[in-house]
Amino acid sequence: MFAPFKYPPQGSTKFYQFKTHFIHLLGVPLIKRDRPRKPIGIVNQRVIGLANMIQSSFRTIFILPWLVGLCLTLYWQVDDFYVSWKGTEKFYVEYISDLQKAYGDDFFIKTKNKVKKRMFSLIDKNGKMPFKTYWNYHYYETAAAERFRRGDIVLAIFYLISIPDLSYLALRMKRIAPLYFDRERCIVYSWRGGRVLAQYYDYVWLYQNNRGIDFALYGFKEGQPQHFFYTLQPGGTPWYNNAAVMEPAFASIVKFMEEGRDAVFDKDWEGRRGFFLREDKKPDDFAEQLEKVLTFISDEKLNERGEEQAKEWGFLEE
């Protein structure tokens, strides 16, 4: 039989039904501002939605700094190589010129000094050291050539793998669909990868700790019922997310569900969604999937059995 909850909360995770906080949240005073409380991203007469910024935060905190850092490091290394190339070229040109002035233009033809002959051969007839020539000299003839060669090969492989992969991740990340609270149907829903996730508003359970807040929802994967978590990080980081940050948003949700849009905001509103090239689009069969999930919850009595399971775990708040 399909269990209402996949696993019990661990450690300091708080596990509770959202409805047990309704009375408290209704008493939280809300001051109307020029926009609803974060992370609310949309509000109209029917729904209020919590914008999920996990992807945006992950991209901003991890991917972009690494990508920028690696690009800057690569630039500095290339620039260092270029400066070294031109510096070596300038030194050899001046050195050759000084010897020719002192001993004649045919000095390098007459001399038997192999080192000086080699230095002369590195400069072409235009008084330049070609890139290919310097490349060979730098990586195969200098005293530290082997160390340069090995180190730069390792770094080149690292850059060739990391920079394209990070760029791909940054560009391919999808905008996550909001978590919607539907006042007319009294349900909570979202979607992910073409799958609809849902639960009845009065029975939704939350797992809450310093890493974020997980809404326990249900859906189907390959025709089989599955547990899904919709995760929010109110603090905007994966390290610390104080639940108090969510109180105004939660209060807005409860007031919206009880009293309507005007209790939260005086007009329909949708905030900025962040820059993404792709987004997790609403499934074409959204209505059919939603009905299937809600019917499954009712037929299997998941909410009633869920409360019994929570009591056995000792987490049901009265």
C-alpha positions as CSV (number, residue, x, y, z in Angstrom):
1,M,0.0,0.0,0.0
2,F,1.2,3.5,-0.9
3,A,2.4,5.2,2.4
4,P,1.2,8.8,3.0
5,F,4.8,9.9,3.9
6,K,8.0,8.6,2.4
7,Y,10.1,9.0,5.6
8,P,9.9,10.5,9.0
9,P,11.6,13.9,9.7
10,Q,15.3,13.6,10.8
11,G,17.3,15.6,13.3
12,S,16.1,19.1,13.9
13,T,13.5,19.0,11.1
14,K,10.1,20.2,12.2
15,F,7.2,18.3,10.7
16,Y,3.7,19.8,10.8
17,Q,0.4,20.4,9.1
18,F,0.1,23.9,7.7
19,K,-3.5,24.2,9.0
20,T,-2.3,23.9,12.6
21,H,-0.8,27.4,12.1
22,F,-3.8,29.0,10.5
23,I,-5.1,30.8,13.6
24,H,-1.7,32.2,14.4
25,L,-1.1,33.3,10.9
26,L,-4.5,35.0,10.6
27,G,-3.5,37.2,13.5
28,V,-0.2,38.3,12.0
29,P,-0.7,42.0,10.9
30,L,0.1,42.7,7.3
31,I,1.0,46.2,6.0
32,K,0.2,46.6,2.3
33,R,3.1,47.7,0.3
34,D,3.9,48.3,-3.3
35,R,4.4,44.5,-3.8
36,P,3.4,41.4,-1.8
37,R,5.7,39.8,0.6
38,K,8.6,37.7,-0.8
39,P,8.7,35.0,-2.0
40,I,5.1,35.6,-3.3
41,G,5.5,35.9,-7.0
42,I,1.9,36.1,-8.2
43,V,-1.5,37.0,-6.8
44,N,-4.9,37.3,-8.5
45,Q,-8.5,36.6,-7.6
46,R,-8.1,32.8,-7.8
47,V,-4.5,32.0,-6.9
48,I,-1.5,33.1,-4.9
49,G,1.8,31.7,-5.9
50,L,5.2,31.3,-4.1
51,A,8.1,31.9,-6.5
52,N,10.8,29.3,-6.3
53,M,14.2,31.0,-6.6
54,I,16.3,27.9,-5.8
55,Q,17.6,27.6,-9.4
56,S,18.3,31.3,-9.5
57,S,20.1,31.3,-6.2
58,F,22.1,28.2,-7.1
59,R,23.2,29.9,-10.4
60,T,24.0,33.1,-8.6
61,I,25.8,31.7,-5.6
62,F,27.6,28.7,-7.2
63,I,27.6,28.5,-11.0
64,L,28.2,32.1,-12.0
65,P,31.0,32.9,-9.5
66,W,32.8,29.7,-10.5
67,L,32.3,30.4,-14.2
68,V,33.5,34.0,-13.8
69,G,36.4,33.0,-11.6
70,L,37.5,30.3,-14.1
71,C,37.2,32.7,-17.1
72,L,39.2,35.3,-15.2
73,T,41.9,32.8,-14.3
74,L,42.0,31.6,-17.8
75,Y,42.3,35.2,-19.1
76,W,45.1,35.9,-16.6
77,Q,47.0,32.8,-17.7
78,V,46.7,33.6,-21.4
79,D,47.7,37.2,-20.7
80,D,50.7,36.0,-18.7
81,F,51.7,33.7,-21.5
82,Y,51.3,36.6,-24.0
83,V,53.3,39.0,-21.8
84,S,56.0,36.4,-21.4
85,W,56.1,35.8,-25.2
86,K,56.4,39.5,-26.0
87,G,58.9,40.0,-23.2
88,T,61.1,37.2,-24.5
89,E,60.8,38.5,-28.0
90,K,61.8,42.0,-27.0
91,F,64.8,40.7,-25.0
92,Y,66.1,38.5,-27.8
93,V,65.6,41.2,-30.5
94,E,67.6,43.7,-28.4
95,Y,70.2,41.2,-27.5
96,I,70.7,40.2,-31.1
97,S,70.8,43.9,-32.2
98,D,73.4,44.7,-29.5
99,L,75.7,41.8,-30.7
100,Q,75.4,42.8,-34.3
101,K,76.2,46.4,-33.5
102,A,79.3,45.3,-31.5
103,Y,80.6,42.5,-33.8
104,G,79.0,43.1,-37.2
105,D,75.8,42.0,-38.9
106,D,77.4,38.6,-39.8
107,F,78.2,37.8,-36.2
108,F,75.6,35.0,-36.0
109,I,76.9,33.5,-39.2
110,K,80.5,33.4,-38.1
111,T,80.0,32.5,-34.4
112,K,80.3,28.9,-33.3
113,N,78.4,29.5,-30.1
114,K,75.3,27.2,-30.4
115,V,73.4,29.0,-27.7
116,K,73.7,32.4,-29.5
117,K,72.9,30.7,-32.9
118,R,69.8,29.2,-31.4
119,M,68.7,32.6,-30.0
120,F,69.2,34.1,-33.4
121,S,67.1,31.4,-35.1
122,L,64.1,32.2,-32.8
123,I,63.7,35.6,-34.4
124,D,62.4,35.7,-38.0
125,K,63.5,38.2,-40.7
126,N,60.8,40.7,-39.6
127,G,62.3,40.9,-36.2
128,K,59.5,38.9,-34.5
129,M,59.3,35.7,-32.6
130,P,56.4,33.7,-34.1
131,F,53.8,32.2,-31.8
132,K,54.6,28.7,-32.8
133,T,58.3,29.3,-32.2
134,Y,57.8,30.7,-28.7
135,W,55.3,27.8,-27.9
136,N,58.0,25.2,-28.7
137,Y,60.7,27.2,-26.9
138,H,58.5,27.7,-23.8
139,Y,57.3,24.2,-23.4
140,Y,60.3,22.2,-24.6
141,E,63.5,24.3,-24.3
142,T,63.3,26.4,-21.1
143,A,64.7,25.2,-17.8
144,A,61.2,24.7,-16.4
145,A,59.7,23.5,-19.7
146,E,58.5,20.1,-18.4
147,R,56.8,21.8,-15.4
148,F,55.1,24.4,-17.6
149,R,54.0,21.7,-20.0
150,R,52.5,19.3,-17.4
151,G,50.9,22.1,-15.4
152,D,49.3,23.8,-18.4
153,I,48.0,20.5,-19.8
154,V,46.2,19.8,-16.6
155,L,44.8,23.3,-16.4
156,A,43.7,23.2,-20.1
157,I,41.8,19.9,-19.5
158,F,40.2,21.4,-16.4
159,Y,39.2,24.6,-18.3
160,L,37.9,22.7,-21.4
161,I,35.7,20.6,-19.2
162,S,34.6,23.1,-16.5
163,I,33.9,26.3,-18.5
164,P,31.6,24.7,-21.2
165,D,29.8,22.6,-18.5
166,L,29.2,25.6,-16.2
167,S,28.1,27.7,-19.2
168,Y,25.7,24.9,-20.3
169,L,24.3,24.6,-16.8
170,A,23.8,28.4,-16.5
171,L,22.0,28.6,-19.9
172,R,20.0,25.3,-19.6
173,M,18.6,25.8,-16.2
174,K,14.8,26.0,-16.2
175,R,12.7,28.5,-14.3
176,I,10.8,26.5,-11.7
177,A,7.0,26.7,-11.7
178,P,5.6,28.5,-8.6
179,L,3.7,26.7,-5.9
180,Y,0.1,27.8,-6.3
181,F,-2.6,28.0,-3.7
182,D,-6.0,27.8,-5.4
183,R,-8.7,29.6,-3.4
184,E,-11.6,28.3,-5.4
185,R,-10.7,24.6,-5.2
186,C,-8.8,24.8,-1.9
187,I,-5.8,23.0,-3.2
188,V,-2.1,23.4,-3.5
189,Y,-0.3,22.5,-6.8
190,S,2.7,22.9,-9.1
191,W,4.3,20.9,-11.8
192,R,7.8,19.6,-12.6
193,G,9.1,18.0,-15.7
194,G,5.7,17.5,-17.2
195,R,4.3,16.0,-13.9
196,V,1.6,17.7,-11.9
197,L,2.1,17.8,-8.1
198,A,-0.8,18.5,-5.8
199,Q,-2.4,18.2,-2.3
200,Y,-5.5,19.6,-0.6
201,Y,-4.8,22.9,1.1
202,D,-6.2,21.8,4.5
203,Y,-4.0,18.7,4.6
204,V,-0.6,19.8,3.3
205,W,2.3,18.9,5.5
206,L,5.6,20.7,5.8
207,Y,9.2,19.6,6.6
208,Q,11.0,22.6,7.9
209,N,14.7,23.1,8.9
210,N,17.5,25.6,8.4
211,R,18.0,24.4,4.9
212,G,14.5,25.2,3.7
213,I,10.9,24.3,3.8
214,D,9.5,21.2,1.9
215,F,5.8,21.0,1.0
216,A,4.8,17.3,0.8
217,L,2.9,16.8,-2.4
218,Y,1.8,13.8,-4.5
219,G,2.0,13.0,-8.2
220,F,2.6,10.3,-10.7
221,K,5.7,9.1,-12.4
222,E,5.5,6.6,-15.2
223,G,2.0,5.8,-14.1
224,Q,3.0,5.1,-10.5
225,P,2.1,7.3,-7.5
226,Q,5.1,9.2,-6.1
227,H,5.9,11.5,-3.2
228,F,7.2,14.9,-4.3
229,F,8.7,17.7,-2.3
230,Y,8.3,21.3,-3.4
231,T,11.3,23.1,-1.7
232,L,11.5,26.7,-0.8
233,Q,14.5,28.5,0.6
234,P,13.1,31.8,2.1
235,G,16.6,33.0,3.0
236,G,17.7,32.8,-0.6
237,T,20.7,30.5,0.3
238,P,21.1,26.7,0.9
239,W,22.9,27.3,4.2
240,Y,20.5,29.1,6.5
241,N,16.8,29.7,6.1
242,N,15.1,31.1,9.2
243,A,11.4,30.1,9.3
244,A,10.5,33.6,10.6
245,V,11.3,35.0,7.1
246,M,8.4,33.0,5.8
247,E,5.8,34.2,8.3
248,P,4.6,37.2,6.4
249,A,4.3,35.2,3.2
250,F,2.5,32.4,5.0
251,A,0.2,34.9,6.7
252,S,-0.5,36.4,3.2
253,I,-1.4,32.9,1.9
254,V,-3.8,32.1,4.8
255,K,-5.5,35.5,4.6
256,F,-5.8,35.1,0.8
257,M,-7.4,31.7,1.2
258,E,-9.8,32.9,3.9
259,E,-10.6,36.4,2.7
260,G,-9.6,36.8,-0.9
261,R,-7.1,38.8,-2.9
262,D,-7.9,42.2,-1.4
263,A,-6.8,41.1,2.0
264,V,-3.3,40.7,0.6
265,F,-3.1,43.1,-2.3
266,D,-5.5,45.5,-4.0
267,K,-4.9,44.3,-7.6
268,D,-3.7,41.4,-9.7
269,W,0.1,41.3,-9.6
270,E,3.0,39.3,-11.0
271,G,6.6,40.0,-10.0
272,R,9.8,39.6,-11.9
273,R,10.6,35.9,-12.6
274,G,14.3,36.2,-13.1
275,F,16.3,35.7,-16.3
276,F,16.0,32.2,-17.8
277,L,16.2,31.0,-21.4
278,R,14.0,28.0,-20.5
279,E,11.2,27.3,-18.1
280,D,9.4,24.3,-16.8
281,K,6.2,24.7,-18.9
282,K,2.8,23.8,-17.7
283,P,1.8,20.4,-19.0
284,D,-0.7,20.3,-21.8
285,D,-2.8,17.7,-19.9
286,F,-2.5,19.7,-16.7
287,A,-6.3,19.5,-15.8
288,E,-6.4,15.7,-16.4
289,Q,-3.3,15.1,-14.3
290,L,-4.5,17.3,-11.5
291,E,-7.8,15.4,-11.3
292,K,-6.0,12.1,-11.3
293,V,-3.8,13.2,-8.4
294,L,-6.6,14.6,-6.3
295,T,-8.8,11.5,-7.0
296,F,-5.9,9.3,-5.9
297,I,-5.5,11.2,-2.7
298,S,-9.2,10.9,-1.9
299,D,-9.7,7.3,-3.0
300,E,-6.6,6.1,-1.0
301,K,-7.6,8.3,2.0
302,L,-4.0,9.5,2.1
303,N,-4.8,12.5,4.3
304,E,-6.6,10.5,6.9
305,R,-3.9,7.8,6.9
306,G,-1.3,10.5,6.9
307,E,-2.6,12.0,10.1
308,E,-2.5,8.5,11.7
309,Q,1.1,8.0,10.5
310,A,2.1,11.4,11.9
311,K,0.5,10.5,15.3
312,E,2.5,7.3,15.4
313,W,5.7,9.3,14.8
314,G,4.6,11.8,17.5
315,F,4.5,14.8,15.2
316,L,0.8,15.7,14.9
317,E,0.2,19.1,16.5
318,E,-3.1,19.5,18.2
